[in-house]
Amino acid sequence: MKTLNLVAAAAMTVALATPAVAQDKINWDMQSTYPGSLTQLGTLGKEIERRLAAVSGGDMQIKFQEPGAIVPALEAFDAISSGAVQAGWSTPGYWTGKDTAFALFAAVPFGPGAGEYYAWLKFGGGQELLDEIYGQYNIKSVICAIIAPEASGWFRKEINTPADLQGLKMRFFGLGARVMEKMGVSTQLLAGGDIFPALELGTIDATEFSMPAIDYNLGFYQVAKHYYFPGWHQQSTMFDLMVNKDEWEGLSDQGRAMIETVCEANVAHSLAEGEAIQFDALAKIEAEGVTIHRWNDEILDALRAGWDEVVAEEVASNPNFVKVWNSLSEFRANYAKWKAIGYLD
């Protein structure tokens, strides 16, 4: 009997020491809106694929699909909503055609830095609003990366006054595009891979896309020699893993927690990497004969005035925008008190 007890005790010890295995076994496609080779914008999506497979012991596979592999990049939303694709890698700002409130979960003109933005999402009511609005389209969104400030844009000619912007054709993203239209710029949203050909052929006169380390790899410096900062339209940008809501709800609590934990790790990775890779990229860009500019106060003031107009228009027309804007604004007003005393200027 004593021997049997020892055997039972040993078996229990082994069971307790054995790591838990993911209950869910999934093999999903993740349609990306960015090429997997693109610094941060694509590589962070690939990181989700790698990390989730690793922490689940291979049970949870989310296969990164290049743009167009299943559906074109900007058709991913509808494919995920319908269940034609289980998941996607993108940024909420691409879906303003569905609801302009999505833009407030991606990048806010003259908006918060990464720490403040993520704090609102996690603890200021942002995630609940994100769930509510995406849920209307049968999608669950998990914020899975945040990147450093972007550049303000690449221009063929030097811009010295607001009047210099009038009549330009420019690729622009999110609500910032609406602001540029207030400045007399004709804007269009192009996926990353379509921008350089349009710039080279003269279909557009200027473009913004991302941060220096990303822009450099896309070769914009070959065509446009004036590079402007700061990125007033994207002081930080959030990216998300979109999952068909039926698929998400079919996961166990453990499976959902595993995805959320991978995404939180990816946020930390994206922030650190994004801050670390910009200065080398700036040096390479300058070596290509590009002049790096900082917007003067006259232009920044004009852009801010344009943003105020856009907010007023959206508040008057979109109840979802009102809810998200009020939540973010209240959080930022409270955060400002802490920011003023807690941080050096």
N, C-alpha and C positions, 0 to 999 in steps of 0.2 A: 504493500500500500504506500509505504514511504517513497518507493521508487516511482510509482505512478504520480504522486504529488509533485515530485521533483520534475518529472517530464512535463506535467501540466504547467508548472510555474515557468519552466524554460520556454515553452511554446508561447505563453502569454508575454514574456519578456521580448521575444523575437517579434511578435505581432505589434507590440507597442513601439518597438524601435524601427519598424518598417515605415518609410515615408508613405503618406496618403497618396493614392493614385486618383487622378481626375475621374470623376464619375461620367463626365461627358466625353463622347468620342465624336468629333466633328471633322468634316473635310469640306470647308467652305472656300468659295472664290471670293476674293476681295478686289473689286474693280477700282483701280487707282485713277485719279485724275492727273497724276504726275508720273513721268518716267522714273523707273526705279534707280537709274543712275544719277538723277538730279540731286545735288547736294541738299541735304536736310529734307526738302519737300518730298523727294522720292525715297531717299535712304531711310528716313524715319518710318515710312510705311513698311519697308523691308524689315526694319528692326522689330516691328510688331510680329511679323511672320516668324522671325527667328526666336524671339523671346517666348512667345506663347507656346511654340513647339517644345522649347527647352523646359519650361516650368511645368508643363503638363506631361512630360515624359513621352511626347509624341502623340498623345491622344487628341490634342486640339490643334488641328491644322487649318490655318487661314492662308490660302495661297494668294500671294500678291500677283495681280494681273496688270500688265502694262496697259496704258491708255489705248483703247480700241481693241483690245484682245477679246473682249466680250461685247461691250458697247462703247461708243465714242465717249471721251472723257466727260463731257458736259451732259451726257444722258444717263450717268450713273445713278442719279437721284431717283429717276422714275423706275429704273430697273430694280433697285433695292426696294422701293416702295411696293412694287407689284410682286416681289418675291422671285423675279427672274434671275436675280443675283442675290446671294445671301448677305454680302457685306461690301463696303466701299471705303476708300481712303481719300479724304478730301478736306476742304474747309467749308464751314457753313456759308461763308460769303459768296460762294459760287451759286447759291440758290435764291438770290434776291428776286428772281423772276417768279418764284413761288410765293415768297413773302419777304418784304424788305427787312423785317425784324431779324431774319437770319444773319444779316450783316453785322448786327451788334454782338453776335457770338464769334465773330471772326476777327475784325479789326475796326476800331472806332476812331474816326478822324479827331485829332487833338485829344486822343483818349489815353487810357491808363497804360503804364508800363506793365511788364509781365507779372510781377509779384502782386500788384494791386488787382490786375485783371483776373488772375487765377483765384485770388482770395474771394473776389465777388462770386465767381462761378461756384466754388466749393462751399462757401460759408455765408454768402450774401443773397442767396435765392436764385442765382443764375442757372444752376443745374435744373432746378424745378421748372423754370420757364423754358429751358431748352427741351426738356422732356415733353412739356405741354405742346410746344409748337411742332416739333418733329413728330410727336405722336399723332397729330392730325393727318400725317402722311404715312402712317404705319412704319415709322422708322425710329429706332433707338440710337441716340448719338452719345458716344463717350469721347470726351476731349482727350486727345492722345498725344499732343505736342503743342508747345508754344515756342515761337522763335523770336529772336532779337529784333530791334527796329529795322525797318526796311529803308532803302533809299527812296528818294522822292521822284526820281525819274531820269531818263536819258534823253537828251535833246541834241538835235543837229546844230542848233544855233544857241548862242548865249541868251539867257532870259534875264532882263534887268528890271522890268516893270510889269505890272499886271497886263498892260496893253500888248506886251510881246507874246502873250499866250493866245490871244484872240486869233481864231481861224485855224489853229493847229489841229491835226488829226492824231489822236493818241490812244494807245491801249491803256486802259485803266480798270482797276478792280474795285468792287464794292461801292459803298456810299461815297467814297472819294471821287468816283467817276461823276457823281451828281454835282459835287462841288466844282470839279473842273469844267463841267458844262456851264455853270454859273459864270465862269471866267471866259466863256466864249470858245471853249475847246470842244471839238466833236470827239466823243469817246466810243470805244467798243471794247468788249471783253473777248480776249483771245486766250486759248490754252497756251501753256508755256512753249510747246514745240512749234507753234504757229507764229510766234512773235518775230523771230529774227528774219524769216523770209519776207514778212510784211514790212519790216523796217528797211530791209535791204532794197526791196522793190519800190519803196516810196508810197506804199499803200497807207502807211502811217508815218507821221513826222517825228514821233516821240513815243516812248514807252516807259512805264514803271513795271517792275515785276517783283523783285525781292531784295534781299540784302547783297552786299558786295560779293561774298563768297559764291553765291548762286548766280548772280548776274554775270560775273566774270566767265563762268563756265558756259554761259549761253552766247558769249561773243558779241554782246551789244557794242562793246568798245570799238569794234571794227567799222561801225557805221556812224555812231553818235559819239561825239567827243566832249560833251558837256554833261556832267553827272552831278545831280543836285541832292542836297540833304538840308534839314532832317526829313525823315519820312513822316510828315505831319499826318498822313492818312493811315499809317500803320506803325504805331509805336510798339506794338506787339501784335502777334497774329496767332490765333488758335486754329488747330487742325483736329479733325475728328475721325474716329472709326465709326462709320454708319453701319448699322445692322438691321436687317428686316425685323420688325418688331415681333412677328410670330416666331421667328427663329430664336430671338433673344429670350422670349418668354418660355420657349421650350427647353432652355438650359436649366440646369440645377443651380441652386444658390452658389455652390462651390464654383461651377463653371463661370457664372457671371462675375463672381469675385475675382477669379483668376484673370479674366480679361481686364477688369477695372484696375487690378494691381499692376498688370503689364503696362497699361496706359499711364498710370501714375509714374512708373519708373521711366517711361518714355518721355514724359514731360520734363523730368529732371535731366535726362540725357540731352534733350533738345535745347534746353536753356543753356546748359554748360557748353555744349558744342558750338551753339550759335554765337556765343560771346567770344569763344576762343579762336574762331577762324576768320574774323573780319579784317584784322590789321594786315595780315599777309596778302589778302585779296586786294585791299586798297593799294598796297605797294605795287602789285602786279598791274593793276588798272592804270595807275599813274605812269608806270613804265611804258604803257602802250600809247602815251601821248594824250591821255584824257585829262581834262581840267576838272578838278573837284570843287564844287561851289557849295556855299551855304546860302539859303534863301535870305534875302534882306527883310527887314521888318515890314516894309510896305507890302511886299508880296504875301508874307505870312498873315498879316492883318486882313488882307483881301480874301485869302483862303478861309480864314476863320469866320469872316462875315458870311461867306458863301455857305459854310457848314451850318451856321445858325439858321440860314434860310431853309436849308434842306431839312433840318430837324423840325422846324415849324411846319413844313409841308407834310412830313410824315406823321407828326403828332395829330395833324388835322384829318388824316385820311386812313390811318391804319391802327386799329385798336391793339393789335399784338405789339406793334412798335411802341405804342404808349406804355404798355405794361413793362416791357423790357427796359425801355429808356428811363422810366421813372425808378425802377429798381436799381439800375446801374448808377443813375445820378444821385440817388439817396446814399448809396454805399460810398460813392466817391466823395460826397460832401462830408460824410463822417470820417472817411479815411484821411481826408486833407488835414484834419486836426492832428492825427498821429504823424502824418508825413512831415508836417511843419516843425514838429518838435523832435521827432525821432531820427531824422536824417540830415546829414550835411547838405547844403545846397549844391 
